[in-house]
């Protein structure tokens, strides 16, 4: 199993309080790594550090054995990050939101691919409805459609199960497992208790 993402001696301070210190972490191909801990333990901060969004930390990051500052371009080309909020524009339709995300990522894509991605997350028939008129669960599904639409080796997901219904939870769990089984990596925080799997590993904060 080849190394994917590695952190050594990570430490992060917020408001004169250490969220975590001396944290060593590895996420390898074929794994689902769940970051656990109470509210305020630094789970979201850790995901943002590992996905390159926060630079205010101590420690070192490595991608496939190379220092992150040397491998950053290749790392970002293999990363898909979904934050705690859906991160979609309410004035755009689901189709337009996905096209916007693809444009931000420098991808051309096409409408057929976007339609298929939306169908897979249960949004067939809602493709052209302004996202602001969708339910919270439907808005989350628009964001989750990116998992199908934008192939990336490493998924970093902050509370991806928020607001989706029971069937959506089952489908998303299957998708995470399938991604890991295909050689991808998943790094996730969630209050949802993931189904036990030999691919699942847990790391606790706090």
Secondary structure as UniProt FT lines:
FT   STRAND          3..14
FT   TURN            15..16
FT   STRAND          17..28
FT   TURN            29..30
FT   STRAND          32..36
FT   TURN            39..40
FT   HELIX           43..50
FT   TURN            51..52
FT   STRAND          58..63
FT   TURN            64..65
FT   STRAND          66..67
FT   HELIX           68..77
FT   STRAND          79..82
FT   TURN            90..91
FT   HELIX           94..104
FT   TURN            105..106
FT   HELIX           111..120
FT   TURN            121..122
FT   TURN            124..125
FT   TURN            127..128
FT   HELIX           131..133
FT   HELIX           136..149
FT   STRAND          154..158
FT   TURN            160..163
FT   HELIX           166..181
FT   TURN            182..183
FT   STRAND          185..189
FT   TURN            198..199
FT   STRAND          200..204
//
